[in-house]
Amino acid sequence: MKSTSRKIWEHPWGYAEGFIVAVGVLFVGTLLQLTTGNIETALFAFPVNTIIGALFVAGLLAVHLLAGKGRVTRWLSSVYATIPALAVLLLLAMILGLIPQFVAGTGKEQLPHHPFTSLGWHQMTTSWPFLLLCFYNLIILGLATLRRTARRQSWRDIGFYLNHLGLFIALLGGILGSADMERLTMSIQEGEVEWRGVLKTGEIKELAVAIQLDTFMIEEYEPKLVIIENETGKMLPASRPESYMFEGVGKTTSLAGVTLEITDYLPHAAIFRDSTFMNVVPMMTEGSTTALKVKADKPGLRQPVEGWVSNGSYLFPPIFLQIDEETSVAMPMQEIKKYSSHVTVFTESGKTKEAVIEVNTPLQVDDWMIYQYSYDDTKGKYSNTSVFELVRDPWLNIVYTGIFMLLAGALFLFIAGPKKKAS
């Protein structure tokens, strides 16, 4: 009886060969990663990336025209190569999502010291394994799309081309465009104009966009009270720390077995103290702090203790109210509700634009996206300095074109429905 089992690398090739090739690409990428480290994207900036993209597309066309009917080309455009390639790329994508990522170009000293770093897992998008697998999938996707053109065409093929070309354009544009992306930070004080940004490497670069910070505003939540352990400073109860957000003078609450009554409140206060005396008074100037006068009672105390509690500021130290030898009342730093920058943006073309930039509410000016990034946290709510992040991606429109083609293809397939079989 003749054996029907097929040996590996015996035509027609199947999934086994597909996984061998995909893992082989991963292995080659890993060797390059271990010997050369992460890819320096700056070396592939315009026009190098454009030339690489043009040669890549031209190469796919040449392979299709000259060897489109060959065994290897037909296999590369088949499901037997596609599924293993996507599976291995998906594995790297899962690692990317699970392991913290660090921005390339900020210095290796910031990266953790373990084997994952050498493998490029903490900078996955600029690692050799990830890049080679992306290009391998692009080869498969491109050849599969070109192979479809050799068949008899129908109007239903529109959805296929929209999906495949859209994915090809979005993925290729995203890979090549990463070298041209600019990401800078810009620190500005109120009333000043700045046109220089700082790259991740620390280099200062002059931009075609200038930002004037008109006003910077911070809104805070109401102050909170907690009970802390005197020896360690940890909040109590240790298993599940409790806190109380201020609701008004005269309110009473219970924290970690301590009964607290709010007897006075100064949203803007100054603290004067020496070795024997402390006084808290209203002060409506910059640098003032928030203070609550609290009466605390606890089982075992002879009588309640009363005094001021404050989280301090860059001018004044915090104040704690000691209840007994083990515990005290403290006020953590107030949480930020919102911070926003009122700006005027100028461009080289003479455009002027006034806007308010907040977290999750960026401003687009020409090719730049301006994000609210940070502020001078040493001054807290009195900060007059706003830090912006400016991002410019000239390939973004190409990526968006591919994504819109994908969406259009999905919509087309939904409307067209499955092909009906002839009865």
KACOR-V847015 format. One line per field, one symbol per residue. psi: psi as a letter, one per 40 degrees, with the letter a starting at -180 (. if undefined). Layout:
psi: ???
This chain:
psi: hhheihiiehiiiadddddddddddddddddddddeaihgddefihedddddddddddddddddddfdeiddddddeiddddddddddddddddddddhhiihieeheeeiigiddddeedefdefiddddddddddddddddddddddeihiideedddddddddddddddddddeddehhhiihhhiheihhehihideehhhhiehihhhdihhhhiiiiiiihihdddeiiiiddgiiihhheiheiiihhfehhhhheihhdhiihhiadeihhhiihfiheiihhhhhhhiiheidiiiiiihieaaediiihihhdaddiihihihhihdiiihhihhiideeihhhihhihegihhhbehhhihdaigedebeehehihihhhhgeedddddddddddddddddddddiihhih.
